[in-house]
Amino acid sequence: MIGAAFVSLDGVMQAPGGPDEDRSGSFDLGGWLFPYFDEAGGRRIDALFSAPFDLLLGRRTYDIFAAYWPFVEGEDAGLGARFDRAAKYVVTRGAQPLAWENSHRLTSLDALAEVKRGEGPDLIIQGSSTLYPQLLTAGLIDRLILMTFPVVLGAGKRLFGDGTPPRSMRMVEHEVTPRGVVVATYEPDGAVEPGDFGAGLAPSPAELERRARIAAGTW
């Protein structure tokens, strides 16, 4: 399972493609990706979707995709056709219709894990910020491809929101595009292993006083 996401420097992934993509939470900076997108970024996306794939989507991302990709024309029509052919697995407990062809409802992570154990192509996650904490907790993400854009948004849905578990990641590939987009690929690398640069050194009197204030709740 591959998570592929567009994110800002402060981790926001909401509505990268256009102003009306997702205005929930009064988010008014939709389309923030556009000024930084270049040919190098386009090649990375083409490479991601060049091999057979299925899609994993949260319900809201599914609604966004289903209202756009089946109807897209021009230079993106080819990708739209690939999305049409791919199986779309939608994680939702709702009963709303999933009218886009080849769409499948998943009501639990156990059902998703069963799909992942099958013999189909890679599952690629698009959008769907609410899924990442759950998928990391369940150990279902095998690879994470982040395209980090040089912009700070200050608010919006974040890739690693509430409930994200601590995890170490290992970078296996990276590239910086001409417009400053950092494309980095990560794989899970176990638990977080904290260290201490001051290990073996006796704390100073000032440090002991600081710790006392922390304990007293006055720091």
N, C-alpha and C positions, 0 to 999 in steps of 0.2 A: 504494500500500500504506500503510495507516494502522496505526500502533501505538497502542493505547489501553490504559493501565495505571493501576491503583491503586497508589500508592506511599506509604510513610511518609516523614517528613522526612529520614531517613538512607538512603532509597533502597530499602528492603525492599518486595518485592511478594509475598512468600510468604503463601498462605492468608489473603487478606483477608476471605473470606466466612464462615468457620466453623471451629471447633476441629479438626474431622477432615478438613478439606480437603486438607491436606498437612503431615504431622508429620515429614517427613524431616529429618535433621540435628537431631533432638530439639527441633524448633520447637514451642513450647507456647503461642504467643500468637495462634493462628488465630482469626479473627473480629474482628481489631483495627479493621476499618473501621466496624463496626456503630454505635458510639456517635456517630459524626460524620456519618452519612449523613442527608441532608435532601431536601426536595422539589426544591431547586435542582439538586442532584446527580442526582436521578432524571430531571429534565427533560433534562439533558445526555446521559444514557445513552439516553433515548428518542430524542433527536435523532440520536445516532450510528447507531442501528439503524433509523431511520425509512425511509431509502432502501434500495434493493436492495443486498445485500452478500453476500460469501462470507467464510468464516472461515479463518484460518491458525493452526494450533495445533501445539505440540510434543506429543510422545506422552503425557507425564504429564498435561498440561492436557486433552488429548483424553479421557483416561480419566476425569478429574474431571467434565468436561462431559457425556460420554456416560452417566455414571451418575446425572446429575441432571436435565438439561434435557428429555430425552424424557418424563420422568415428573412434571414439575413441575405443580402445580395452583394454583388461586387467581389472584391478581392478576398473577403472572408467567407464566401459561399462554400468553398472547399472544406474549411474547418467546420462550418455549420452542418455539412453533409456527414462528416465524420462523427459529430456529436449526435446526429440523428441515428446513425447506425449503432452507436455504442449503447450498451446497457446502462441505464441511469438508476442507481440505487439511492433511494431517498429515505433518510433516517427521520421518521416522524411517527408520532402516536396519533396524529389526526386522521380523519377519514376523508379529507378533501380529494377530489378526483386527480389522478395523475395522467393527464390526457396525452402528453408527449409520447410518441412511440418508443417502445422498449423501456418503459419506466417500471420500476419495481419498488414496492413499499417495504421498508424494514422497520420494525417496531421496537427493536432492542439491539444492544451491542452483541448479544449472543448470536442473533441472526446475521449480523454483519460479519462476525468471526467465522461463521459457517460459510458465507460467501467467499471470504478471504482464503479459506482452506481449500476451496474448489480449484478447478483446473483452468479457469478463465484467465484473461490477460490482467495486467496490472490495474489496480484500482487507483484512479487519480482523483484527489480531493480538490475541488474548486470552491473558492469562497468558504462559506460555512464556518464562521469563527466559533460558533458554539460547540462544534464537534471536537476541536483540538484538545481541550482539557480531558474529555472523556477518552479519546483515542490514545493519548499518551498514558493515561492511567491504566488502560487496558493493555498497553504494549502492542497496539495494532499498527503503529506507523513504522515503516521500514526505512523510509528516506524522506527528507524534508528539503525542498528546493525553494529558497527564498529569493525574491527579487526585491532588494531594498532600495527605495528611491530617496534621493537627497532632498527630502522635505519633511518638516515637522508640522503635524496637524493639530496636536493639542487635545483632541477629543475624537471619539468615535469607537467603533467596535475594534477590539484588539485581537491579534492572533492568539496570544496567550492570556486569556482573561481569567476571571475568578474560577478557582478549582483546578488550575494547572498544577500538576505535581512537579517536584524538583527532579530534573533529569540532566545528565551530562550528554553532550552531543559532540560528535567528531566530524570536523570538516573534511570532506573527501574531494572537493573540487570548488574552484572559485574563478570568477572573471569580473572585471570592471569594464563596463561599456563606455564609449566615448562621452556619453552624457552623465556619467557618474553613478550609474545604477550598479550596485554590487549584487551579482548573481552567485549565490553560494549554495552548495549542496552538503547536507549534514546527514549523518546516520546516528542512531542511538548508541550511547557509549556507557550505559550503566548509571549507577547512582552518583550523586554529587559527592565529591570527596573534599571537604574543606581542609585548609591548612592554616598555619599561623606563622607569619614572618617573625614574630617576636618569641617564638618557642625557645625555651631555655634561658630567657632573660628575665630577671626579677623586675616586677613592675615598679615604676617610680612612685614616690609619695604622691605626686599629682595624679597619677593613674589610679592609685588606690582611693584617693579622694573622689575621683570621677566615678569609680565603680560604686562607692558608697552612696553617691547621689542618685545613681541609676537605681540601686536597690530601694532607696527611699522615695523614688518617684519624683525627684526634684531636679533631674538633669534636663 
